[in-house]
Amino acid sequence: MKHSLSELQSPVLLRSILLGLVVGLIALVNTITYGVLIYKSTGDALSGVLLALINGLILSLLFGLFGSVPGMVAFPQSAMTPVLAGLVVNMTLALAGASQSAVTATVTAAVLLASLMVGMAYVLLGYRQLGNLIRFLPYPVSAGFLAGLGWVLFKSGFEIGLGKFTLMTFFDPNSLTGWLPALLFGVVLFGIQQKSSSAWLPPLVILIAVVGFYLWQLPRASIEELRQAGWLLVIASPSKVQALFHYPLVTSWREIQWGVIFQNAGIFLTVLFTALVSLLLNINGIEMGIRKDIDPSREMRLAGLANLITLAAGGGIVGYPSAGLTLLANRNGPPHRVFGFVVSGLFVVVLLWGTHYLSYLPNFVIAGLLISLGLNFLQEWLLEGAFKFSLTDFLVVLVMFFTVVFTDLLRAVGLGLVLMVALFVLNYSRTNVIRSILTGKTYQSNVDRPLKHARYLQEQGSQLLILRLQGYIFFGTAHSIYEWVKEHLPSQYAEARYLVIDFSQTYGIDSSAANVFMKLFHFTQARQVKLVFAALREAMQQQFVRGGFNLRTGSFYTFESLDRAVEWCEAAILSVSNLTMITSRSLVHNLGAFFTPAELSALEKYMQMLNVPENHRLIAQGESPPGLYFIESGQVTVYREIGDGRLIRLRTMGAGASVGEMSLYHGGLASATVLTDFPCRIYLFSREQMAEMESKDPLLAIKFHRYIIELLVQRLQNTTASVQALME
């Protein structure tokens, strides 16, 4: 009991109650207004008000209790009002001549179906974690949304006193009392909040303003005169308990015209889209405003469940959290959870007893609160934004702000996204999509070739030009590739006869890019340069086919990797040379440059000659290798097996090469697999045979170790040169 009493006396709790009364009144005014506007064309606005009030009651209670942050306020929102009103107007026109009960029943059934669809979509998409899509919203668009929201709140404050914010009414002397007190109160409240962060000051200022107003006016005028003069809040809503039994589908459900509803099915998609986008934008705005992470998928699920519960309770107008009022509630720190009970309690009061007891609040207090909050948004996201955003980003914020001034928030967000996409395309097109430029002198395939062949390829390396691309290739970046080739191929790389385009570091192309590559193909063909594509993914190949490429004509070439493409080009260059293709090299010929004939004869005694068939596994990855293999004839390839079962070629070796050197020393498991490409004659030198040689002929063993060291050093140097070429 003592704990409960102390909690009730806590400053945070008392501030939350007062804040809940003020914010709840604003939510009530908006809810009733939206209900009237949606049902206005039916001639039965009371039905719309009832649906909206029930929705506001349940949403404010559930979000107040279970929202991610305390003080979250949810009720029917302004973004949904024109869409739902348009749906109602269309159906009302289609029901011309029908009875009032039939019109109300049909319209209400449509509104309930829309709420059911939105509620189920919220729940489904929330459980699929699709609310996180809002994370992809560019920061300037979010800032533009909040700056626009500031204008909406600022204008709403004026409209409470003016009815409609226009320049004509603004400068009309008769409307001065409608907006000037609200503006003065809003500016004072805004200034106080800028000077002090005390959570108690705003509620205290509101209380002083209300008390001071009555002390000033009651000696001069009665309550009714003040109401008629426009000083007090006027809310049109049901004023009797009997109004609850006016629910439109209780007695007239048989008069629903389902055909009219189905004729307007297309508008339901607009309702769904607007509800999804508006909810995510509001959640994002709240998150940015309170500077605290919120799980948008969780809030989407809660909004869906709340709307479905509302349907079961007799409500039906789509609702979700309000960014403006939630930020107002959290302006000076999060309130107590009792805040939600206070807000929802006001909806209960209006449903049971009407708005008579709420109409004693001066207009300028509610209006000033909205003006103050609007000024805060405008200062943070528009004025201060000029200093914390780049020029282009701030221009996006400005364009969005003025779009809100002349249209609405959703159109502004759409325009902001279009501008950000355009800026992204412009900036990305300036990125150099050519990651590196290589030639046959700086990059070779993973094929061990005889020394004469390797030297010849090095000398003729200028015949091979390699462009390694990166990123996404679209019309902007693809054209830069074409322009680069057109400029450099005839001059700096005039000797090139093979142009290899490596797509391994790209992740897609568009149809425009495929068309540009077709131009590139015609250009290279005219210069008798063979165009070779490497590492084209399946989706890219399909895009090229749609762009006019015929992958089966043989007029250009595609390979699964850059390594295979370069190997093919090297073979083509060697094919027109006078060099003899070596298919066999004896052990004596292979090692004669390092060992004397006597040493070779002694060394051969420690080796075992084998004839192995094609596709034979000499070494298995993950198993202990038998030893070192010298290849006298045939060809083998070293592969690395990766998790999904694919094999990546590391090296291809022919006659005169050796493989498995490391197994002689560390004795661990093999890090790669070695397969024969053709029938091979090989010599096996095992660890046991090496141990025997070290025991019986230590001088020969020392010389053999020196040979292996020089062989590994040469390979390391070649690998280092290739890596450096790729990094440049």
C-alpha positions, 0 to 999 in steps of 0.5 A: 500500500505504501509503495502504491501511494508513493508511486501515485505521488511521484512527479513523473506519474502526476506529470503523465496524468496531466500530459495524458489529458492534454494529448488525449484531448488533441487525439479526441478532436482529431479522431472525431474530425476524421470520423465526420470527414470520412462519413460526411457524404453519407449524411450519417456522420454519427456512424463515422464518429462512433467507429473512429472513437471505438478505434481510438479507445482500443488503439490508445489503450493497447499502444499505451500499455504495450508500445515500445516506448511509453507515451505512444499515442495511436488513433485514426490518422489524417493520412487515411482520411482522404483515402477512406473518404474517397472510398465512401464518396464513390460508394455513396454516388453508386448508391444514389436512390438507395435508403439512408440505412442501405447507404450507411450499412454498405459504406460501413461494411466497406470500411470494416473490410478495409480495416480487416485487410489492413489489420491482417496485412500488419500482422502478417508483414510484422511476423515476417519482419518486413517492417525493417524495410523502413531502415532503407529509407534515406536519412534526408527523406526521413528528415524531410518527413519530420520537417513536413510533419512540423508544418502539418502540426503548425498549420493544424494549430492555426486551423483549430482557431481558424477552421481552415488555414489560408492567407485570406483568413490569416489576414482577416481582422475578424479572425485575429482572436482565432490564431493570435493567442494560439501563436503567442502561447505556442511561441512562449511554450516553444521558447520555454522548452528551448531554455529549460529541459524540465519535464514539469514546465510545459504542464505547469505553463498549460495549467497557468494558461487555463487558470489565467484565461478564466480569471481574465474572461469570466468577469466579462463573459459567461461560458456560453458567450465564450463558446459562441465567441470561439474561445472554447473547444467545440467538438461535435460527437454523440452526447448520450449513452443511447448513441452507442446503440446507433451502430450502423450494422446492428439492424441493417446488415441485410441491406448491404450492397456487396456488388457496390463494394466489389466495384470499388475493390481497387481503392482497397489496394490504395487503402492498404498501401497508404496504411502500410507506408504511413505506419512505417513513416510514423514509426521511423519519425518517432524513432528519430525524434526520441533517438531510440531504436524501435522494432518497426515489425513489432509495432506493425504486429501490435497495430495489426492486432489492435485494429483486429481487436477494434473490429471485434469491439465494434470499431473499424476506421484504420488507426496506428501510432501518431508521430506528432503526439507521441513525440509531444508526450516524450518531449521532456522524457518518457511518461509513466504507462498510466499515460495510456490509461488517461488517453483511452479514458478520455475516449471512454468519457466521450463514448458514454457522456459526450464531449460537453465536459471537455469543451471547457478547454480554451482553443488556444491551449490545444492550438498552441501545443501543436504550434509549439511542437511544429516549431520544434520540428521545423527548427531541428529538421529544417533550420538546423538541417542546413548545417548538418546536411550536405547541400544536395541532401538539404535541397531534398529536405527543402523540396519535401517541405514545400511539397508538404506545404502545397500537397501532403506528406505522402506525396512529399515522401514519394518525391523525396525517394525519387530525388534520392534515387536520382542522386544515387544514380548520378553519384554511382554513375561517377564511380569507376566501375572498372576495378582493375586493368590487366594485361597478359604481362601482369596476369596469367592463368593458373596453368603451369607451362614450359619455360619457353611458353611462359616467356613467349606469353610474357612477351606477347602479353600486350595481345591480352587486355583484361578489364575487371568490373565491380558493382552493379552495371547499369546504363550510366556505368556501362556507357563509361566502360564503352567510352573507355574501350573506345578511347584506349583500345586504338591507342594505348592497347592497340596490340590487343587481340583479346578483350576479357571482361571479368564480371566476377565482382559484379552483381547484376546488369540492366537491359540498358547495360546489355545494349551498351555491351552490344555496341562494345561487341560491334566495336571490337569486332570491327577492330578484329579483337575477340570479346571474351566474357568471364564469370557471367552469372545465369541472370546476367546471361539471360539479360544479355540474351534478351539484349540481343546476344546469341551465346551459341554463335561463337562470335564472342566467348563466355567462360565460367571464371577469369582463370578459364578465360585467360587460359583460353586466350593464352592457348589461342596466342600459343596456337599461332606461334612456332613453339612445339606443344610439349605433351611429355617430359622425362624425369631426366629432362625435367630435373637435368638442370639441377641434378647430375646424371648420376644423381638423377639415376640415384634419385630415380631408384627412390621413386615409383613410376605409375600409369594412371587413367583420366579423372583419377584422384591423386590427392584427396582434400582432407586426407593424408597425401601419399607424397610428391608426384612428378608428371612425365606426361599428361595433365593434372588440375588442383581443385579446392572443394568448397562447402556447396560441393563446387570445385574451384581450380587453383592450378593446372599442370602438365608434363614436367610439373610436380605437385604435393611438395608440402606433403613431404614436410608437414605430413598433415591433411591435404588442403586441395584435391588433385585430379588427372585431366588425361591419362598420365605417367607419373613418378611418386616420391613418398615420405617413407622413400624420402626418409630412406634417402636421407638415411642412405644418401644424405648429400643427395637428400640435401640437394633435393631439399634445395631443389624443392625450396627453389621450386616453392620460392619461384611459385611464391614469386609468381603468385605475389606478382599476380596478387600485386597486379590485381590490387593495383 
